[in-house]
C-alpha cells in the first residue's frame, strides 16, 4: 500500500521536535563548579565564625564593630547561598542527582544561616556560633551521604574529636583521653587517605600537605603522651594538634 505524500511527511517530521528537545536539553552543572561555589560561601562564613568566636573568648557582648564585621560576612554568605539554591536546587550536578532531598539540604543550610543571624543580632554570640557549627555539619553530611569524600570534611570530624578530647581532659583527666586516642588516630588516617582529592587542583597544595604532616606528627606525640598519662604533656600536645588541625582546615577550604 502506498502512503500519501502528506502522511509520509507527517511520519518523517513528527520525531523532529523530540530530537530537537533532546539536543537542546542542557547538561547537568559541573560538580567542580558547584564545589567551588559552596567553598566560596564557606570561606566567608568562616570569617563570620572567627569574629564570633573571638567575642565568645573575650567573655563579653558584641561590640558594634565586631557585630558589624560578623554581620557583613554572614550576610554575604547568605547572598552567596541564595544564588547557589537558585542555580542547583532543582538541577544539581550528576553526583547529587539521586538525592531526593538535595533541595531540602540546601534549605536546611539556609535556615541555619537565618538562625545564626537572628542570634547574632540578638546579642547571643554563643548561640549564633553553635548554629554555625550545625551548618558546617550539614555541609559534611551533604557530601558524605552522596558518597563524596573531601579532606575538609575529614578534618571537620577530626577537629570535633580534638575538641571533645580537650573537654574530656578538663572534666575527667588524662586517663579518659587515652580512650579517645584510637578514634583520633583513625580520623587522622581518614584525612591522610583523602589528601589526593585536594591535591588534584588548586593552589596551596604543598602548604596543605606540609600542615597535614605536621598534624600527623603532633597526633603521634599526643598518643605517646597519653600512654604515659603525663597531664602537662597531653595538654600541650592537644593544644598543638588543635592549632594544626585548624591550620590544615583553613588551607583545605
PyMOL commands that set and color helices and strands:
alter all, ss='L'
color gray80, all
select helices_A, chain A and resi 5-14+16-24+31-57+64-88+94-96+102-121+125-144+151-172+174-178+181-193+195-199+205-228+231-252
alter helices_A, ss='H'
color red, helices_A
deselect
rebuild
show_as cartoon
